[in-house]
């Protein structure tokens, strides 16, 4: 890892960014109009953030109608990315498979993928990450990479992830949601709950921290001691008597502590701090006696069923449900659909907003250069969805957003607009800026229509129906089935397309 390269990127800005690209670069960014937050926001008494893994916006919604997707002309991409091994330029293509590899996704890979705003480093980074042989672990993407063609240029369509596209059609799709920083899973999850990712020389001194999207664990910290001394959102919620829980799905945790392509499998659960479960290592969570608010994911379903969801919930998956390659999109989509269905069946539905995003781009291609905010990023663009009975139907939100927008919405709804700000929150902190106040950052309130009556639930089957047509050659047969497998038209097999199906 070259810290100098990352620093030059952050300080220099994207000099070659095209101003017409939504989000802009540096001071040329288009600042969204200020949105006044009226009292109607308080109809939302339950905010749920579901954070999945490792997908770029173009990988999932690059062909969604009306969105800022893959540049096309007459249905064919007009962009491509050079492949250093073949000397050819690889255009985006429809990836019919469910098992993807993705690419490396550390900060240095992000800088190389962005390539000064040209957005053309993705294939080269995936090629560099491949080495002969495979580690004997369950999560080594090198074991499934197509050696002839890295799949970072692949994209999925509504036929592959039909429930996500159905949520976009019926609720809100955010097509300029950026990860909060250039980092991998741990920096992204730190930003999700605190608006910052830092490297600290002391696990107890918040003034010892400096911004970092890479190394975030202090040196010489004994087992069981806090790792993250700066302030997170739970500190403000505790002082304002706002209830919260962080729900963790038990199982394997695939991402590597450095953002590398492969590592040894580790287990995660609610009582064990991990890169997807950082709150137990925050000093203020321990000082406030709120470690018990980190709960197993099963508690989420019980709380939803009983109508006892807290004001703020975060839900993180296990590897199997995460969509982190090689975990499959349909299995992750099924997990998310199950969570959404549980909320829609809950007595809390009429007072809920659900935000769904993905923690980083996972090495997959995206054509939009991220804007700069306070010298630290944003990171690359990821998908974003908002689901609520008050959501504007079929809206595509073009505002520049990041995970900081979740913090901003929660603060405006429950904390009277208070921010994670050492100048006002009563706790020292060396963060360089208040991310929620960034001029580029849009306001999620714009996605709601509180004048409408609460909309009824849209309950979908977690595993969509497959609608199949016969192959072009051979015996003409047709069938309809429910399965998590999509046939891709190999010899003698029907070609099947997944479609969203209403749940009973």
N, C-alpha and C positions, 0 to 999 in steps of 0.2 A: 504494500500500500504506500503510495506516495502522497503524503500530506501536502507537500508543496504544490502538486498538480491540482488537488482539490481546492487549496487556498487560492491559487491563481484564478480558478474558475469562479469562485465565489466573489472575489474582489473585482475581477475584470468585467463580469456580466456577460451576457450573450450578445456580443457585438454584432453577430451576423443574423440576429433574429429579425424576422419580417414583421413590421408593425401591424400588418393586416391580420396576423395570427391572433386569435382571441387570447387575451391575457397579457400580450405584449411583453416587453422586456424593460426592466429598470424603470426609469422615470417616464418612458414612453407608454407605460401600461395604461389601458383604458380603465379609469376608476369608476366603478358602478355608482349610480346615484344613491345618496343616503336614504335608507329606508327607515321611516319612523316605526317604532315598535309600540303599538297600542295595547290596551289592556286585554284585547282579545287573545293575545298569545297565551294568557293564563288558562285558557281552555285546555291547553296541553299540560297535563299533570304527570305524564309518564313519557319520558324520552328514552328510547332504546337504541343503542349503537351496536350494530352487528358488524364485526370486522373479520372479513375473509382474507384470503392470501394470494398475492403474487399474480395479478392480472393487470394488464394495461387496458385503457379504455378501448383502443382500437382492437385489441384481442377479443373483446366481448361485444362491443357496440359500434365497431368501425363501419358497419353497413346499416345501422339503424336509421330509418328515414327521418330526415330533418336534423339529425345530430351532426356535429362537427367531426365527421368520420374520415375514413381513408379517402384521400383525393381520388376520384374516379371520373372517367369519361366513357360514356356508352357502356357502363357496367364493367369497365376494366381499369385497374389501378394506374394512375399516372406517376406513381412514385416507385422507387426501388432502392435497395441498399446493397452496396458492394460486398461480394464474397471473396475474401483474399485467397482462398484455395483454388477457386475455379476461374477467377478473373471476370466473372459475370456479375450482373446486377440482379438481385433477387427481389421481385415484386411481392407485395402481400398476396396471400392465396387462402382460399377457404380450406381450413384444416378439418377434415371429416372425422378424424380420430378423437377419442376421448382421453387418451393418455398422452400428455404433452411433456416436453422436457424443459422448455424455457431457457433462460440463460443466467449467468452470474449477476448478482444484484447488490454488490457492495457500492459504497460511494464512488470508488474509482471507476467501476463499471458504468455507473450512472453518468459520470462526466464523459466517459468515452462514448456511450450510446448517444448522448446529446450532441457531442461533437461540435461544440461552439454554436449550437442552434441549427445545425444541418440535419440532425436527427438521423444519422446514417451509420452509426457504429455498432448496431445490434448484432449483425451476423458475425462480424469480426470478433466481438467479445464472446459469442457462443462458440466459435471455432477455437479460440484460445483456451477456453475452459475444458475442452475435450482432451483426454489423454487415454492411451491404450489401457484396456483392462478396466475392471470394476472392483470397487470395495464391496465386501460381502456384508452389505447392510441393506435395509429395506428402502432406503431413501436416496440412493446414489443415482441422480438423473443420467449420469454417463452410461448407465446400463441400458437405457431405453432410447438414447438419442439416435436418430437416423444419421449414420455417419456420412451419408451422401448429401444430406440436406438438413441443417439445423431448422427447428420449427419455430424460431422466434418471429418469423414473418407470417406465421399462420394466424388466421382469425376464425372465430366462431360466429354463427348466425342464429337467428331466432329458431331455426330448425334444430339447433344443437342445445340451446339453453332456453327453451320456450317459456319457462316460468319467469325468468328474469325479464325477458322481453314483454311478457304479459304485465308484470309489475310496472314496467316503463310506460306501456300504453294506457294503463288505468290510473297511474299515479304520476310521479315525477322522476324524470331522468336528468342527472347532472352531468353535462358533457364537458365541464371544465373543472372537475374535481382533481386536485393535485395532492399527492402525498405531502406531508408537512415538511419533509426534509429529503435529502438524497439517499438516506440510509436504507437498511434492510429491516428485518422484523423488529428488533429491539428498539432502535431509534424511533421507528414509526409508532410503536405501542407506547413508548414514553411520551411522544408528542400528543398522542390521542388523549392521554389523561392529564397532561401537564402543560402542553403548549411549548415544550422545549425538550431537547436531547442534549446532554452535556457530558463532559469528562471532568471528574472531580478528583482532586488529590486527597481528599478526605471524605469518608462516608458520613460524617456528621457536621461538616462545615459547609453551608450553602454558598459561602463566598469563595470557596476554593474551586468553583466550577467554571468551565469555559465551554462554549458551544462545540458540539461534536456530533456528526452523523455516523461515526464509525465506532471507535472504542469508547465505551460508556461505563465500564466497570473500573472503579478506583483500584489502584495497586495496593497491596499490603492490607487488604481488608480481611479480617478473620471471618470464618464461617458463622453465619447467623447475624452478623452486624448489618446495619443499613448500608445500602450502596448509593442511594439517590437522596441527597440531602436537600435538594431544591423543592419548591412548593408545587404541589399538584392540586387539581381541582377539588379533590375530596377535602382538603383543608378548609376551603371556603364553604363547601357544603356542610361540613361539620359545624362551622361557626354560625351558619344560617339555619341549622336544623332541617336540612334537606336530606332525605333518605337516599341511599345509593347501595347498589351491589354490583360486583364484578363477577360474572358467571363464567366458569372455566370448564370446558369439556375435557374429561380425562382421556388419556390415550397417548399416542406418540406425538412428538413435537419435531417437525421436520427441518425447520430452518437452522442453519449453522450459526454459531456465535459470531462468526466473522463475515457472514454473507456469502461464504464460499458455496460451491456447487454441491459438495458432499461432506458428510461428517457422521459420527457415530449417532445412532438412534438414542434419544433421551425421552423419558417419560415426563408428562406434566399432569398436575392435578391442582385443586384449589389451594392446598396447603403447602405446595412446593413452589417457591419463586422460580420463574423461568422467563425466557425472552418474550413469551406471549402473556405472561402473568407478572408484570413488574411491581404492582402496587405493594405486595408484602415487603419489598425492600426499600420503600420510601420511608424516610425518617418520620415525616409528619403523620403517616397512617399509623405507625406504631405508637407515636406519642399521643395520638387521639384515641387510642384503644379501639381502632376500627378494623383490625385484621380479620375479624369475624365476618365482615361484609364481603369478603372474597369467598364465593360459594361454588359448589359443584353445579354444572349445567342442569342437572335434574331438578334443582331447586327452582330454576327459572320456570319450568313447566308447572310445577306445583303452585308457584306464586301467581302465574297467569291464570290458572284454573280457579284459584281461590279469590282472584281479584285483589291481590295484595302486592302487586308489583311496586317497587320503590319509585321515587320520583325519577331517578336516573339509573339506567342499567347499561352495562357493557357486556357483550356476549362474545367469547372467543372460542374457536373450534378446536378439535383435535386434528392431527394430520389427515386422518381418513376423510374428514368432512371439510377440509380447509380449501380445496382447489389448488393447493400448492403442488406444482408438478413433482412427482407423477400422479398425485391424487386427481381424480377426474372431475370435470365441471358438473356433470349430472348428479354425482353423489353429494358434492357440496351444495348444489342447488336444492337437492332434496332436504338437506339439513336446514338450510335457510327457510325453505318453504314450510317446514315443520314448525320452526320458531314463529314465523309470521302467522301461520294458522292458529297457533296456540294463543297469540295475542288477539287475533280477530275473534276467537271464540270466548275471550275473556270478558268479564264485566268491565275491564279497564279500556276496552277498545275505543269507546267514544271520546276518550281523553288522552289519546296516545299519538306519538310521532315516532316512526321507526326509520332510522338512517342505516343504510347498508353500503359498505364500501370494502375495498381491498387494500391491504396495508402497504404494498409497494407493487411495482410494475413487473417484477419477476423476470426481467430480462426481455420481455416481449416488446415488439415494435409499437411505437406510438409516434404520430407525426407532428404533435404540437409541442413546441419548446416551452418548458416551464418558465414562469416569470421569477424574478428575483425579489425577495422580501428580506429586508434588514441584513443583507449580505450572507444569508444562510440557505437560500433555496426559495422556492418549493422544490420538491422532487418531481418525478415524472407523473404523468396523468394516469389516473385510475378510474374505474367505473364508480358511479355514485347513484343511489336510488333513495327516494323518500316516499314512505307509505304512511298514510294517515286518513282518517275519515274526513279531514278538512283539506286534503291535498287537491291541488288543481289538476283536473283530469287530463292526462296526456301531455303535461307541460314538459318542455325541454328547457332546463335552466342553464342559460349560457353565462351566468356570472362566474367570475374567478373564485373558486372555493378551495379550501383545504380542510384537514381535520380540525383546524383552529375554528372553523365555522360551527362545528358541533359545540365546542366550548362556549363560543359567543352566544349561541342560541340558549344553551342551558343557563348561562349567566344572566341573560336578559329575561328569561322566563322565571327563574327561581331565586336569583340573587340580587334583583334590583339593578342589574347592569354592572355589578362589581366585577372586576377583572383580576386575574392572577398577576398582580402588579406589586412589587415590593414597596412602591411609594405609597400604597394605600391598603394593602392586605394585612399589614402588621407582622410580616415575617420577612427577614432579610433574604436576598436572592440576588445573584449576579447576572441574571439574564439580560441580554443587551436591549431587548425591546418587549413590548406587550403585543404579542402576535394577534390577539383578537382585535386590536385597533388598527391593524395594517390597512392602508388606504386601498390596496388592491382587493381586499377580502370582501366578498359579497355577503348578503344577509339572507339566511335561510327562511326568514319570515315571509319573503316574497313568494315562496312556494305554496303558501296556504291561502285558502279562501274561507275565512271564518263567517262569511255571510250565508254560506250554504248550510243546509241541514247535514248532520253527520252522515256520511255515505256508508252503505252496508258493507260487510266484509266481502272480499273476493277470495274465497277458499279454493285452493288448487290442490290437486293430488301431488304429493311430493315427488313421485315418480310419474312423469307424464306418459300418456299413451303414445305408442309408436304406430304411425300410419305408413303402411308399406305398399310399394308398387313392385311389379315383377321386374327382373333384370331385362335389359334390352334384347338379350339373346337367350334362347333356351325355353324351357317349359314355362308357360304363362300361369303364374299363381299369384295370389294376393292374400295378405293376412293383416290382421290388426291385433296388436298385443300390448301388454304392459311389461316393460323391461327396462333395465338401466343400460342395456347394450344397444348401440346403434350399428346396424349393418351398413357397410360402405360400398356395396355393389360389387363385391368380388365375384368371380365366376360362379354362376349358379345360385347366387343369393339375391334376395330382394333388396331394394334400397329403401331404408326406413327413415322417416322423419318424425322427430318427437314434437308433440303439440301439447299445449297446456290443457288440462282437463279439470273441470270443477270437481272439488272434493264432495263426497256425499254429506 
